[in-house]
Amino acid sequence: MAMNKEDFLKEIEEMKVIELYELVEAIKERFNVTAAVAVAAAAAPAGGDASAEEEKTEFTVVLVSFDDSKKINVIKEVKSITGLSLKEAKDAVEAGGSTIKEGVNKEEAEAIKKQLETAGGKVEVK
């Protein structure tokens, strides 16, 4: 007798943590998937909560440090990205750990990171 999706989900909800872990390991082995994919697939129904953790949509770009020999290039990029005055951009670069842009989507954050790294900066996207 085949188990329908609802019955399967009810079975998962009733599993103990160790049983869920063993299920995830078996799925990883049988279907050759990574742990992240298997855990995401198994963890959402296990909680029984429809408000599962959502993917992050807003990111912050932080200039951690810069190559001293390329400081001017980094300042120019910060100025163009942020719209700050030259002095404000210089101060932000020299301060270290400065937030360059907040609340941007993943694509924009990655583009800014690439732009600053090309100019000589070391950047983190949070």
Disulfide bonds with the S-S distance in Angstrom:
none
